[in-house]
Amino acid sequence: MNEEWIKRCNDLYGRSFARGIFTFSDFVEEDKVALVPLSKDKFTVWGGAEYTERKMIRFGSAEELGYDQDFPLVILKVSPLSKKFASPLSHRDYLGAVLNLGIERSKIGDIFSSDNEGFIVCHEDVAELIMQNVDRVGRTSVKVCKTDSVPSSFLPQKEEKELVVSSTRCDVVVCKNYNLSREDALEIFRENRVRINGVATTNNSYSLKDKDVVSVRGFGKFEFLGVVGISGKGKPYVKIALYK
């Protein structure tokens, strides 16, 4: 499957280079972005908001092509017709309402929800279909309209935290942050539940670098901000930012 994806990336960039135009992927997960076989000046990524996990890839650069072009994505706001009678809605409710229209998952980016309202990032090709046909999510009657952005209150928040650790090895920081035993942490790595910068890894001894983003399935996600000091016993203080 990775070979097919790499071939797809090369095809999209080849078309961009040959025709002098930007080309775009559908929405993909972070691990696919990490596998793009091109230097970072040859493509850009965007998911419609900060901290999105699903992103589009734009192949080509404004410097080479001589112009710029927005990503072909739209942000839709989904609101209950009557907040008084609205039922609690989850990510799964919104996604189900969209996929029931026969829309492919690759046309849908991240979905943000809170207080019975939702924001759906989607490909512009399917935006009208969603707006015209989604009138109910779960048991709640809704209206759907375009909007310019996802409000910051709907986006993941970061909370900084300092830890005293024996080293900056990934398993050590994971153990300390989530209060796990070393054996529990090793099991998580063996089960392929850890991603670093979107790429699954079983390398528990990897030494974290500034700005590395670590996702641990079943526990959460954090950004490693670096070593900020040394304790009296010679152990490093590290700072991380937890995604809430």
SELO-888015 format. One line per 4 residues: their letters; for each residue x, y, z of N, C-alpha, C, O. Coordinates in steps of 0.001 Angstrom, whole numbers, plus 500000, padded with zeros to 6 digits. Layout:
residues N
A	X Y Z X Y Z X Y Z X Y Z; ...
END
This chain:
residues 244
MNEE	500830 498798 500000 500000 500000 500000 500871 501261 500000 500531 502243 499340; 501999 501243 500741 502887 502390 500751 503447 502668 499361 503620 503825 498978; 503731 501600 498601 504251 501762 497248 503240 502469 496358 503608 503318 495545; 501964 502120 496511 500912 502763 495721 500803 504240 496070 500625 505084 495193
WIKR	500911 504546 497371 500809 505931 497799 501984 506738 497276 501793 507854 496791; 503196 506200 497363 504377 506895 496860 504261 507138 495359 504629 508204 494867; 503749 506148 494635 503539 506316 493190 502520 507426 492930 502693 508230 492015; 501452 507468 493741 500441 508507 493591 501048 509896 493807 500751 510823 493053
CNDL	501888 510043 494821 502542 511329 495084 503431 511745 493918 503416 512902 493498; 504200 510798 493402 505081 511105 492276 504283 511504 491046 504684 512395 490297; 503142 510834 490841 502282 511172 489702 501725 512587 489845 501710 513352 488880; 501268 512935 491050 500692 514261 491263 501746 515348 491105 501479 516394 490514
YGRS	502935 515105 491629 503986 516110 491474 504439 516187 490017 504715 517274 489510; 504518 515036 489343 504907 515030 487936 503939 515826 487084 504353 516549 486178; 502642 515697 487372 501633 516455 486640 501768 517948 486929 501627 518777 486030; 502044 518284 488198 502244 519682 488560 503431 520278 487807 503344 521381 487269
FARG	504526 519546 487775 505751 520031 487129 505563 520160 485620 505986 521147 485018; 504925 519158 485012 504781 519149 483555 503815 520213 483056 504027 520800 481995; 502746 520464 483824 501702 521393 483360 501813 522786 483959 501110 523704 483537; 502696 522946 484945 502833 524244 485587 501617 524637 486401 501216 525800 486423
IFTF	501034 523650 487072 499843 523892 487884 500006 523211 489241 500840 522320 489405; 499194 523643 490215 499141 522926 491479 498251 521693 491304 497254 521728 490583; 498629 520613 491970 497771 519434 492040 497556 519092 493508 498376 519441 494358; 496454 518409 493806 496062 518181 495193 495682 516722 495443 495091 516059 494590
SDFV	496036 516248 496622 495549 514945 497067 494202 515139 497741 493785 516270 497996; 493519 514035 498029 492374 514092 498929 492907 514199 500358 494112 514353 500555; 492035 514120 501343 492469 514163 502741 493158 512846 503101 492662 511766 502780; 494300 512949 503768 495046 511772 504211 495477 511959 505654 495516 513081 506158
EEDK	495801 510855 506317 496293 510891 507685 497758 511343 507703 498431 511379 506673; 498226 511684 508906 499586 512210 509058 500649 511218 508599 501697 511625 508097; 500391 509919 508764 501408 508947 508361 501637 508971 506854 502743 508695 506391; 500596 509299 506083 500756 509402 504632 501582 510645 504279 502412 510609 503371
VALV	501349 511731 504995 502127 512946 504753 503613 512659 504975 504463 513119 504212; 503913 511901 506021 505308 511603 506346 505992 510763 505266 507220 510731 505196; 505213 510090 504430 505771 509211 503404 505916 509888 502037 506370 509258 501082; 505537 511163 501937 505659 511852 500645 507133 511867 500229 507970 512379 500971
PLSK	507467 511310 499048 508878 511135 498655 509473 512369 497979 510144 512260 496953; 509223 513535 498557 509692 514782 497958 510268 515680 499037 509924 515544 500211; 511148 516604 498644 511643 517584 499600 510502 518523 499972 509564 518715 499198; 510592 519104 501165 509462 519869 501703 509167 521158 500938 508108 521756 501128
DKFT	510087 521592 500078 509802 522774 499274 508968 522449 498045 508587 523349 497296; 508681 521163 497833 507899 520735 496668 506422 520540 496981 505629 520305 496069; 506038 520634 498251 504632 520439 498599 504316 521158 499904 505209 521474 500691; 503035 521408 500117 502549 521982 501371 501318 521193 501812 500670 520526 501005
VWGG	501008 521280 503094 499853 520554 503624 498959 521503 504413 499435 522469 505009; 497674 521219 504410 496728 522035 505168 495458 521219 505380 495011 520495 504490; 494885 521350 506577 493667 520617 506893 492493 521509 507219 491468 521032 507706; 492628 522815 506956 491525 523731 507223 491598 524430 508564 490878 525402 508793
AEYT	492460 523949 509461 492612 524539 510799 493902 524012 511414 494503 523064 510908; 494317 524631 512503 495499 524152 513215 495197 522814 513888 494062 522542 514280; 496223 521993 514013 496179 520729 514750 495284 519665 514105 494889 518714 514780; 494961 519801 512832 494151 518766 512190 494980 517502 511972 496192 517566 511769
ERKM	494313 516368 512018 494977 515089 511805 494852 514622 510359 495674 513837 509886; 493834 515097 509658 493642 514756 508249 493914 516011 507423 493370 517083 507691; 494764 515851 506418 495199 517014 505643 495192 516715 504148 495286 515562 503728; 495080 517780 503352 495317 517703 501918 496778 518040 501658 497413 518753 502436
IRFG	497294 517523 500567 498658 517845 500146 498582 518584 498820 497942 518121 497876; 499236 519729 498755 499297 520518 497523 500693 520367 496929 501684 520742 497555; 500765 519822 495731 502046 519591 495063 502374 520767 494143 501532 521235 493377; 503624 521231 494240 504053 522409 493508 504316 523541 494485 503860 523501 495628
SAEE	505048 524547 494040 505338 525687 494920 505053 526992 494190 505219 527092 492974; 504622 527986 494953 504314 529295 494362 505557 529906 493717 505457 530607 492710; 506724 529638 494297 507968 530196 493765 508250 529652 492360 508666 530395 491472; 508019 528355 492171 508290 527739 490877 507189 528048 489861 507470 528258 488681
LGYD	505937 528076 490322 504816 528219 489392 504469 529673 489105 503832 529971 488095; 504881 530573 489981 504632 531975 489733 503265 532469 490137 502886 533587 489789; 502513 531663 490864 501210 532088 491374 500879 531239 492588 501593 530286 492898; 499810 531577 493268 499385 530811 494449 497950 530333 494245 497222 530878 493415
QDFP	497554 529335 494987 496197 528794 494862 495765 528204 496194 496521 527473 496834; 494550 528523 496604 494011 527991 497851 493746 526497 497733 493565 525965 496638; 493726 525839 498876 493356 524427 498904 491860 524280 498597 491063 525101 499051; 491469 523262 497843 490056 523079 497477 489249 522450 498604 488677 521371 498450
LVIL	489213 523136 499732 488458 522629 500867 487488 523687 501373 487677 524883 501157; 486452 523221 502047 485395 524081 502567 485133 523691 504013 485207 522514 504367; 484827 524679 504849 484451 524410 506235 482943 524617 506369 482423 525682 506036; 482255 523603 506854 480806 523654 507018 480450 523694 508499 480996 522939 509304
KVSP	479542 524571 508840 479029 524647 510204 477687 523923 510267 476795 524180 509458; 477554 523023 511230 476316 522257 511404 475694 522661 512738 476281 522441 513798; 474498 523255 512677 473840 523774 513882 472458 523156 514045 471769 522939 513048; 472036 522867 515263 470677 522349 515485 469637 523430 515186 469853 524606 515481
LSKK	468516 523025 514603 467446 523982 514351 466890 524529 515663 466481 525688 515746; 466883 523680 516681 466418 524108 518001 467370 523563 519051 467388 522360 519312; 468165 524443 519656 469113 523992 520672 468397 523381 521877 468934 522504 522553; 467192 523852 522132 466432 523365 523285 466156 521881 523183 466172 521174 524190
FASP	465902 521400 521968 465540 519993 521781 466668 519166 521166 466450 518025 520760; 467860 519731 521095 468982 519030 520474 469530 517947 521392 469617 518127 522606; 469898 516820 520791 470530 515725 521526 472045 515892 521461 472552 516501 520519; 472772 515368 522434 474239 515415 522359 474722 514689 521101 474272 513582 520806
LSHR	475627 515309 520373 476119 514749 519115 477623 514504 519195 478363 515295 519781; 478056 513411 518606 479464 513028 518639 480075 513115 517250 479376 513298 516253; 481391 512979 517208 482120 512921 515934 481517 511846 515034 481351 512056 513833; 481196 510709 515613 480636 509606 514829 479288 509973 514220 478984 509567 513099
DYLG	478477 510739 514952 477173 511162 514432 477337 512015 513183 476674 511784 512172; 478222 513002 513257 478437 513878 512104 479011 513102 510920 478557 513257 509787; 480007 512273 511191 480627 511505 510112 479617 510568 509470 479580 510438 508247; 478793 509911 510291 477794 508999 509756 476794 509701 508860 476413 509170 507817
AVLN	476362 510900 509259 475398 511655 508459 475966 511981 507084 475233 511991 506094; 477270 512247 507017 477916 512579 505748 478148 511327 504900 477832 511314 503710; 478697 510284 505506 479003 509077 504742 477748 508371 504247 477799 507652 503250; 476625 508567 504928 475361 507983 504470 474901 508548 503133 474014 507989 502488
LGIE	475509 509660 502718 475199 510239 501408 475981 509557 500293 475812 509893 499121; 476831 508607 500650 477661 507928 499663 478977 508645 499395 479678 508317 498438; 479316 509614 500226 480569 510359 500069 481729 509528 500604 481613 508900 501656; 482843 509523 499885 484020 508770 500307 484692 509458 501494 484699 510685 501600
RSKI	485252 508643 502379 485922 509180 503573 487066 510109 503194 487358 511057 503924; 487714 509855 502073 488852 510671 501664 488458 512100 501299 489328 512960 501157; 487162 512363 501145 486686 513708 500830 486372 514512 502102 485999 515682 502028; 486526 513875 503256 486206 514511 504527 487460 514636 505381 488187 513663 505582
GDIF	487705 515845 505882 488837 516072 506771 488440 515878 508214 487681 514963 508533; 488937 516716 509080 488611 516618 510503 487207 517139 510767 486671 517953 510014; 486625 516649 511857 485316 517095 512316 485470 517555 513759 486009 516825 514591; 485001 518757 514058 485103 519325 515403 483696 519520 515949 482821 520030 515249
SSDN	483476 519119 517190 482133 519256 517760 482192 519681 519220 483118 519331 519952; 481178 520447 519628 481031 520896 521005 479684 521581 521135 479247 522288 520227; 479017 521367 522284 477754 522048 522564 476738 521878 521443 476057 522832 521066; 476637 520661 520909 475646 520331 519883 475842 521067 518563 474936 521102 517730
EGFI	477021 521656 518370 477371 522242 517079 478588 521520 516539 479412 521013 517300; 478697 521476 515219 479830 520805 514614 480396 521593 513446 479691 522380 512813; 481671 521376 513166 482329 521964 512013 482992 520831 511240 483783 520065 511791; 482660 520736 509962 483151 519667 509104 484043 520266 508024 483613 521152 507286
VCHE	485273 519792 507927 486162 520192 506840 485984 519174 505718 486110 517969 505940; 485692 519661 504515 485444 518733 503412 486025 519269 502110 486370 520446 502008; 486128 518395 501121 486549 518793 499775 485439 519640 499165 484257 519367 499372; 485821 520663 498418 484821 521553 497834 483865 520819 496889 482747 521279 496657
DVAE	484299 519688 496349 483448 518934 495430 482194 518379 496092 481191 518142 495420; 482245 518168 497411 481100 517536 498090 480364 518503 499018 479390 518115 499663; 480816 519753 499091 480222 520697 500032 478740 520946 499737 477920 520917 500655; 478389 521188 498488 476993 521455 498138 476110 520252 498428 474985 520405 498904
LIMQ	476614 519057 498143 475854 517841 498411 475527 517721 499896 474410 517361 500266; 476496 518020 500730 476270 517954 502183 475271 519011 502619 474347 518717 503377; 475449 520244 502144 474557 521329 502556 473110 521073 502133 472179 521422 502859; 472925 520480 500987 471579 520268 500471 470889 519046 501050 469661 518964 501033
NVDR	471662 518092 501564 471053 516817 501946 471163 516440 503417 470412 515583 503883; 472063 517044 504149 472170 516738 505582 471225 517667 506340 471536 518840 506548; 470086 517148 506748 469143 517928 507544 468910 517311 508920 468119 517812 509720; 469615 516214 509175 469483 515555 510463 470796 514872 510814 471394 514193 509980
VGRT	471235 515053 512039 472402 514338 512564 471930 513618 513809 471473 514246 514764; 472041 512278 513797 471429 511512 514875 469931 511755 514857 469280 511567 513829; 469387 512169 515978 467958 512491 516058 467689 513989 516033 466562 514432 516251; 468735 514762 515765 468621 516215 515829 468482 516815 514433 469288 516523 513550
SVKV	467479 517640 514231 467326 518375 512968 468348 519505 512938 468521 520224 513922; 469021 519653 511800 470116 520622 511713 470036 521430 510431 469312 521091 509495; 470804 522510 510422 471040 523275 509207 472542 523319 508970 473326 523328 509918; 472939 523345 507707 474352 523325 507346 474659 524518 506454 473940 524784 505491
CKTD	475725 525231 506778 476116 526378 505952 477638 526495 505930 478330 525946 506788; 478143 527215 504937 479578 527450 504853 479997 528492 505882 479222 529374 506252; 481233 528370 506332 481790 529359 507248 483270 529539 506926 483861 528713 506231; 483864 530612 507429 485243 530933 507065 486281 530117 507817 487348 529823 507278
SVPS	485979 529746 509063 486998 529079 509870 486345 528314 511012 485167 528496 511319; 487144 527456 511629 486705 526737 512828 487049 527607 514035 488209 527989 514190; 486089 527931 514890 486398 528757 516077 487472 528106 516938 487536 526882 517056; 488303 528933 517529 489403 528412 518336 488905 527551 519501 489596 526629 519934
SFLP	487704 527854 520004 487165 527088 521131 486856 525645 520755 486703 524799 521636; 486763 525350 519459 486481 523995 518998 487766 523217 518714 487731 521997 518557; 488880 523907 518650 490141 523261 518300 490803 522667 519541 490559 523125 520657; 491649 521638 519343 492386 521087 520481 493211 522161 521172 493808 523013 520513
QKEE	493244 522121 522485 494030 523077 523258 495294 522385 523779 495326 521166 523943; 496329 523180 524034 497579 522644 524564 497799 523124 525991 497540 524279 526328; 498280 522210 526812 498621 522557 528198 500055 522133 528459 500374 520946 528382; 500931 523096 528770 502343 522783 528981 502572 522132 530347 501881 522425 531323
KELV	503544 521260 530381 503817 520481 531585 505312 520166 531620 505906 519885 530579; 505926 520210 532805 507335 519851 532953 507462 518513 533666 506713 518218 534597; 508415 517711 533217 508655 516387 533790 510143 516241 534113 510995 516781 533408; 510440 515521 535165 511828 515134 535448 511996 513696 534976 511300 512798 535451
VSST	512920 513474 534041 513089 512151 533440 514558 511750 533475 515444 512580 533676; 514790 510473 533279 516169 509996 533274 516856 510260 531941 518081 510353 531877; 516052 510383 530856 516600 510686 529533 515458 511158 528639 514297 511158 529047; 515797 511557 527426 514772 512019 526479 514311 510894 525556 513689 511157 524526
RCDV	514608 509647 525914 514083 508526 525133 512559 508581 525135 511930 508958 526124; 511994 508196 524011 510544 508286 523887 509829 507439 524928 508847 507894 525514; 510293 506219 525173 509599 505363 526136 509683 505933 527549 508754 505774 528341; 510793 506594 527864 510955 507186 529195 509950 508320 529397 509303 508407 530440
VVCK	509827 509185 528393 508902 510320 528499 507454 509829 528505 506625 510358 529245; 507148 508830 527691 505798 508252 527674 505462 507665 529039 504370 507893 529558; 506389 506913 529625 506189 506326 530962 505859 507407 531981 504883 507305 532724; 506691 508444 532003 506535 509492 533004 505234 510267 532807 504526 510558 533771
NYNL	504927 510598 531563 503751 511423 531286 502449 510701 531608 501518 511303 532142; 502383 509417 531286 501146 508671 531476 501177 507733 532686 500298 506886 532847; 502197 507892 533533 502323 507094 534765 502259 505596 534486 501494 504863 535112; 503076 505162 533536 503114 503749 533147 504387 503092 533663 505402 503750 533890
SRED	504308 501796 533839 505523 501040 534146 506320 500883 532859 505778 501044 531766; 507590 500574 532986 508423 500395 531792 507886 499250 530937 507881 499346 529710; 507437 498174 531569 506915 497036 530813 505642 497407 530061 505447 496989 528920; 504768 498197 530704 503544 498645 530027 503883 499503 528813 503264 499368 527757
ALEI	504863 500382 528966 505256 501248 527858 505829 500426 526701 505518 500681 525537; 506667 499443 527028 507247 498603 525980 506168 497829 525231 506270 497623 524021; 505139 497405 525949 504038 496688 525319 503293 497592 524335 502886 497149 523261; 503123 498839 524704 502470 499799 523809 503260 499960 522519 502681 500029 521435
FREN	504586 500021 522636 505413 500113 521429 505311 498829 520609 505199 498881 519384; 505349 497677 521281 505268 496406 520555 503943 496273 519810 503881 495660 518744; 502887 496849 520374 501567 496777 519753 501377 497839 518669 500284 497985 518123; 502444 498579 518361 502411 499576 517286 501387 500676 517555 500689 501122 516643
RVRI	501302 501108 518810 500315 502122 519197 500911 503524 519334 500232 504460 519757; 502187 503657 518971 502860 504951 519119 503196 505517 517741 503707 504816 516868; 502896 506800 517573 503284 507514 516365 504125 508725 516748 503816 509439 517702; 505180 508939 515994 506006 510129 516166 505941 510926 514875 506350 510448 513817
NGVA	505429 512134 514968 505222 512988 513793 504396 512278 512730 504647 512396 511531; 503393 511529 513214 502460 510873 512308 502874 509502 511825 502085 508820 511171; 504097 509076 512130 504607 507798 511630 504641 506771 512757 505235 507010 513808; 503995 505623 512528 503997 504558 513525 505423 504047 513739 506191 503898 512789
TTNN	505760 503783 515004 507111 503321 515305 507095 502308 516443 506262 502381 517347; 508025 501367 516383 508243 500441 517491 509595 500723 518149 510034 499975 519023; 510249 501803 517726 511571 502172 518249 511404 502944 519551 511361 504174 519550; 511312 502225 520647 511086 502869 521945 512290 503671 522430 512141 504519 523310
SYSL	513476 503425 521881 514684 504109 522348 514956 505413 521591 515963 506076 521840; 514075 505773 520685 514249 507016 519918 514368 508199 520870 513571 508335 521798; 515363 509056 520641 515570 510234 521476 514751 511391 520907 514978 511824 519777; 513802 511885 521695 512905 512928 521218 513642 514231 520934 514567 514615 521650
KDKD	513211 514895 519876 513774 516188 519489 512710 517264 519637 511514 516972 519653; 513156 518515 519745 512224 519632 519879 511194 519608 518757 511535 519426 517588; 509929 519793 519129 508792 519866 518208 508297 518501 517725 507360 518438 516929; 508912 517403 518197 508357 516086 517872 506964 515964 518487 506746 516362 519631
VVSV	506029 515415 517726 504674 515191 518224 504469 513689 518399 504627 512916 517454; 504116 513287 519618 503972 511870 519961 502503 511563 520239 501876 512196 521089; 501966 510592 519518 500593 510128 519743 500648 508716 520298 501344 507859 519753; 499924 508470 521373 499881 507145 521987 498418 506706 522001 497618 507210 522790
RGFG	498075 505764 521121 496684 505352 520997 496159 504819 522320 496750 503927 522928; 495034 505386 522757 494437 504990 524015 494817 505889 525180 494238 505788 526262; 495805 506783 524960 496264 507659 526039 496202 509136 525669 495743 509951 526469; 496650 509489 524491 496612 510893 524110 497770 511277 523215 498391 510437 522563
KFEF	498044 512581 523202 499013 513147 522271 499729 514305 522950 499118 515071 523696; 501031 514429 522687 501773 515558 523234 502883 515975 522281 503329 515202 521432; 503316 517224 522448 504445 517755 521691 505634 517908 522626 505501 518467 523715; 506778 517424 522217 507993 517539 523011 508632 518891 522736 508986 519196 521598
LGVV	508779 519706 523786 509278 521075 523625 510743 521228 523992 511319 522304 523830; 511358 520137 524493 512788 520177 524734 513190 520145 526204 512347 520178 527101; 514480 520080 526420 515056 520089 527768 515139 521531 528247 515656 522396 527540; 514628 521791 529449 514589 523168 529953 515428 523357 531220 515489 524461 531760
GISG	516071 522292 531696 516888 522421 532891 517398 521075 533373 517089 520035 532792; 518181 521107 534440 518742 519896 535033 518424 519911 536526 518601 520927 537198; 517951 518771 537036 517602 518688 538455 518871 518615 539306 519979 518479 538787; 518683 518708 540618 519823 518628 541530 520536 517296 541450 521714 517201 541794
KGKP	519833 516256 540998 520431 514929 540858 520947 514675 539443 521318 513552 539102; 520967 515727 538626 521535 515594 537293 520583 515058 536240 521006 514703 535140; 519297 514999 536573 518330 514513 535598 517721 515692 534843 517525 516768 535407; 517423 515474 533554 516867 516599 532784 515413 516910 533107 514594 516013 533306
YVKI	515116 518200 533152 513734 518671 533142 513345 518815 531681 514052 519471 530916; 512237 518215 531282 511770 518412 529910 510376 519052 529962 509620 518875 530917; 510072 519789 528912 508751 520401 528807 507995 519760 527662 508552 519548 526585; 506724 519452 527891 505861 518924 526848 504586 519762 526820 504269 520469 527776
ALYK	503868 519671 525715 502570 520339 525593 501529 519260 525310 501544 518625 524256; 500633 519064 526262 499592 518053 526114 498448 518602 525290 498004 519729 525511; 497966 517810 524337 496774 518181 523574 495558 517791 524384 495407 516638 524788; 494691 518763 524618 493469 518516 525391 492252 518403 524491 491141 518196 524979
END
